[in-house]
């Protein structure tokens, strides 16, 4: 593979973080507009392995001490931290995107997490974009965490496409050691998630298990509701020995109420674990 040198470097420097089957977590964004606290409570109720903290969805998500309090209260680990790099979080943890990422790494270490998710820089963040590869490598070494850059997409309107990220929305050709695959983003981009699985190999360290139909909207459908062959992605990864996090980052606002949201996520968690178990059992028996 043309990126074998990135993968080899990643293997050499990878924190000793995970062996065995993937862990299945719930993104706190999956309960939006409900609170970060409700995400901890629901994840504990349903039996998730942990959560991904989306920094910026509410005040609690930005308060490290309160997050740690809820970790302890619900006995629910923070598996990963999503850095505040969305359009609606421009002032969370300051205006400097590099400082936001540094604080995300610091929070991850305090939570006992081993991974930070970050988006590529916006096209107008020129200085940050020029230093981005070096910054993530230096912060990863300093804090002992994986920083996994997430695939994004061109901003589209009918007949128009704009390159909103620098150097690109697709991290495949960039010198990042570790990557996050988001299936909804792949759908918007008109990409195929299974191709990313093949192309990225061991650089793929984190999965946002969701789906999309190819709309210009970031739909974050439930797995299996879109065109990304979400369950085949899970099965392919597990068959290849993937042992990172599988995070449900889905839009549950259509559920109507808390009980329906819990039912949707319980079914998604059950299906995910069944898919993992089936492949783990089959590969174990073959061995």
C-alpha distance (Angstrom), angle and dihedral (degrees) to the residues before:
residue distance angle dihedral
X1 . . .
X2 3.79 . .
X3 3.83 91.4 .
X4 3.79 97.1 48.6
X5 3.81 90.7 116.0
X6 3.83 91.1 58.8
X7 3.79 90.9 48.4
X8 3.79 93.2 48.8
X9 3.78 91.3 49.9
X10 3.81 89.3 48.9
X11 3.81 91.3 51.5
X12 3.79 91.8 50.7
X13 3.81 94.5 49.6
X14 3.80 99.5 34.4
X15 3.81 115.4 126.7
X16 3.80 112.7 -117.0
X17 3.76 90.6 -106.2
X18 3.76 116.0 133.9
X19 3.75 142.4 21.8
X20 3.78 130.1 166.4
X21 3.80 128.5 20.3
X22 3.81 122.4 -1.3
X23 3.79 119.8 -89.7
X24 3.80 116.2 -124.7
X25 3.78 117.7 -139.8
X26 3.79 140.2 176.5
X27 3.79 121.3 -127.5
X28 3.77 111.9 -133.6
X29 3.83 86.1 -133.6
X30 3.82 88.1 67.9
X31 3.81 91.1 75.5
X32 3.83 95.4 45.6
X33 3.02 127.6 169.2
X34 3.80 84.2 31.7
X35 3.78 117.6 80.4
X36 3.78 136.1 -87.4
X37 3.80 87.4 -112.8
X38 3.80 90.9 57.4
X39 3.81 89.2 51.8
X40 3.82 90.6 56.0
X41 3.79 90.8 47.9
X42 3.80 94.3 47.6
X43 3.80 93.8 45.4
X44 3.80 89.7 52.5
X45 3.81 92.2 45.8
X46 3.81 93.4 51.1
X47 3.81 96.2 41.9
X48 3.79 102.5 -112.7
X49 3.80 117.2 168.0
X50 3.80 90.5 -124.6
X51 3.78 145.2 -51.6
X52 3.78 140.0 -90.1
X53 3.79 109.7 -132.2
X54 3.80 111.9 -137.3
X55 3.79 101.5 -156.6
X56 3.78 112.9 -140.0
X57 3.80 104.7 28.1
X58 3.82 90.1 109.1
X59 3.79 140.7 -13.2
X60 3.81 94.4 -88.6
X61 3.81 91.9 58.2
X62 3.81 90.0 61.4
X63 3.82 95.5 47.5
X64 3.79 108.7 85.3
X65 3.80 94.8 -168.4
X66 3.80 93.1 52.6
X67 3.80 91.9 47.3
X68 3.79 90.3 52.2
X69 3.81 88.9 49.5
X70 3.80 90.3 55.3
X71 3.79 91.3 45.4
X72 3.78 87.7 59.4
X73 3.80 95.8 39.9
X74 3.80 94.5 53.0
X75 3.82 97.3 28.4
X76 3.79 86.2 -128.5
X77 3.81 118.5 142.9
X78 3.78 122.7 -138.2
X79 3.79 99.9 -127.0
X80 3.79 96.2 -177.1
X81 3.79 142.4 1.1
X82 3.80 122.2 -135.0
X83 3.80 107.9 -148.2
X84 3.83 115.9 -127.8
X85 3.80 99.5 -103.5
X86 3.80 102.9 131.9
X87 3.79 127.1 117.1
X88 3.81 90.9 -111.1
X89 3.83 94.8 51.6
X90 3.84 100.9 59.1
X91 3.82 95.1 134.0
X92 3.80 100.5 36.2
X93 3.82 108.5 121.9
X94 3.80 91.7 -4.4
X95 3.79 134.6 -55.4
X96 3.81 98.3 -81.2
X97 3.84 109.4 94.1
X98 3.80 91.3 -156.2
X99 3.80 90.0 55.4
X100 3.81 90.7 48.7
X101 3.80 88.9 55.2
X102 3.80 92.5 46.7
X103 3.80 91.1 51.5
X104 3.80 89.8 48.1
X105 3.80 89.7 55.2
X106 3.78 91.1 47.2
X107 3.81 90.6 50.5
X108 3.80 91.6 48.2
X109 3.79 90.8 54.1
X110 3.81 91.4 49.1
X111 3.81 91.1 49.3
X112 3.80 92.2 48.5
X113 3.81 90.3 -114.8
X114 3.78 121.6 147.6
X115 3.81 101.2 -157.5
X116 3.79 141.8 55.6
X117 3.80 122.4 -166.4
X118 3.80 117.1 -148.0
X119 3.80 134.6 175.3
X120 3.81 121.6 -132.4
X121 3.82 113.0 -95.0
X122 3.77 119.0 -84.2
X123 3.80 113.0 -105.1
X124 3.81 92.0 -109.7
X125 3.83 92.9 54.0
X126 3.80 90.5 84.5
X127 3.81 100.6 160.8
X128 3.80 92.6 44.8
X129 3.80 90.7 47.9
X130 3.81 92.9 51.8
X131 3.80 91.3 53.3
X132 3.81 97.7 34.2
X133 3.81 100.7 104.4
X134 3.79 92.4 46.1
X135 3.80 92.1 44.1
X136 3.79 95.5 54.2
X137 3.79 91.9 46.2
X138 3.81 93.0 49.8
X139 3.81 94.5 45.3
X140 3.79 91.6 46.9
X141 3.80 90.2 54.5
X142 3.81 93.6 43.6
X143 3.81 96.6 50.0
X144 3.80 100.2 28.9
X145 3.80 94.5 -124.1
X146 3.78 135.5 124.8
X147 3.81 112.2 -113.4
X148 3.79 106.1 -157.6
X149 3.81 116.1 -167.0
X150 3.80 113.4 -141.3
X151 3.79 126.2 -133.9
X152 3.80 111.8 -115.6
X153 3.82 132.7 178.4
X154 3.81 142.7 -123.7
X155 3.76 114.4 -87.6
X156 3.79 106.2 -111.3
X157 3.76 139.7 -169.2
X158 3.81 126.1 168.8
X159 3.79 105.0 -58.2
X160 3.81 94.5 -6.2
X161 3.82 133.5 91.0
X162 3.81 124.7 -178.7
X163 3.84 127.6 -165.6
X164 3.79 98.0 -129.4
X165 3.83 97.9 170.3
X166 3.79 133.8 62.2
X167 2.90 131.6 -104.4
X168 3.82 85.3 -3.4
X169 3.80 143.4 -38.6
X170 3.82 88.6 -124.9
X171 3.83 110.6 69.9
X172 3.82 94.6 -167.0
X173 3.80 96.7 102.0
X174 3.81 95.8 37.4
X175 3.82 124.0 98.7
X176 3.81 96.1 -112.2
X177 3.78 115.7 139.0
X178 3.81 95.7 -149.7
X179 3.79 134.3 30.4
X180 3.82 140.5 -165.1
X181 3.80 118.1 -143.3
X182 3.80 115.7 -147.4
X183 3.81 112.4 -173.4
X184 3.80 95.5 -160.7
X185 3.80 90.4 55.1
X186 3.79 90.6 48.5
X187 3.80 89.3 53.8
X188 3.81 93.2 52.7
X189 3.80 90.1 49.1
X190 3.80 91.8 51.7
X191 3.80 88.5 -118.4
X192 3.80 129.9 137.9
X193 3.79 115.2 -120.5
X194 3.81 93.2 -152.2
X195 3.81 88.2 58.9
X196 3.79 89.1 55.1
X197 3.81 89.2 50.8
X198 3.81 89.4 54.3
X199 3.80 96.4 41.8
X200 3.79 98.2 44.4
X201 3.80 99.3 45.0
X202 3.82 111.7 170.3
X203 3.80 91.6 -3.6
X204 3.81 86.3 77.6
X205 3.80 101.2 91.8
X206 3.81 103.6 154.9
X207 3.80 136.8 35.0
X208 3.79 130.4 -155.5
X209 3.78 98.6 -158.3
X210 3.78 106.1 -152.0
X211 3.81 134.7 105.1
X212 3.79 145.1 -129.5
X213 3.77 140.0 -160.7
X214 3.80 98.9 -139.8
X215 3.80 93.6 -95.0
X216 3.81 119.4 146.7
X217 3.83 85.3 -115.1
X218 3.81 123.5 88.5
X219 3.79 92.7 -119.5
X220 3.81 103.9 173.2
X221 3.78 91.9 -159.7
X222 3.78 123.0 -173.8
X223 3.83 111.6 -85.0
X224 3.79 110.5 -83.7
X225 3.82 95.1 25.0
X226 3.81 94.9 94.0
X227 3.80 141.7 43.3
X228 3.81 100.7 -87.0
X229 3.83 98.3 90.6
X230 3.77 87.3 -126.0
X231 3.79 98.2 -178.6
X232 3.79 91.3 48.9
X233 3.80 87.8 54.0
X234 3.80 89.8 55.0
X235 3.79 93.2 46.6
X236 3.79 93.0 46.8
X237 3.78 92.9 50.4
X238 3.80 94.2 47.4
X239 3.81 91.5 47.1
X240 3.82 88.3 54.4
X241 3.79 93.0 52.2
X242 3.79 100.3 -98.9
X243 3.79 109.2 171.1
X244 3.80 102.6 169.8
X245 3.78 128.8 104.4
X246 3.79 125.6 -61.1
X247 3.79 106.5 -158.0
X248 3.79 124.4 -167.2
X249 3.80 102.8 -137.6
X250 3.79 100.0 170.3
X251 3.79 138.8 146.0
X252 3.80 109.1 -112.6
X253 3.80 98.1 167.6
X254 3.80 89.5 107.7
X255 3.81 89.2 63.0
X256 3.79 91.8 84.0
X257 3.80 100.3 -146.9
X258 3.79 142.7 21.1
X259 3.80 94.8 -95.0
X260 3.80 93.2 53.1
X261 3.81 90.5 46.1
X262 3.80 89.6 52.7
X263 3.81 90.6 50.2
X264 3.81 92.2 50.3
X265 3.78 93.6 49.1
X266 3.82 93.7 42.2
X267 3.80 89.4 55.2
X268 3.81 91.3 47.0
X269 3.80 91.7 49.4
X270 3.79 92.2 48.0
X271 3.80 92.7 49.3
X272 3.79 91.9 47.3
X273 3.77 93.1 51.5
X274 3.79 92.3 45.3
X275 3.81 90.9 52.8
X276 3.80 91.3 48.6
X277 3.81 92.6 47.0
X278 3.79 93.6 48.1
X279 3.80 93.6 53.4
X280 3.81 93.5 40.2
X281 3.82 90.1 51.6
X282 3.82 93.1 46.6
X283 3.79 95.1 48.2
X284 3.79 91.0 44.1
X285 3.78 92.8 52.9
X286 3.80 90.8 47.4
X287 3.77 90.1 53.3
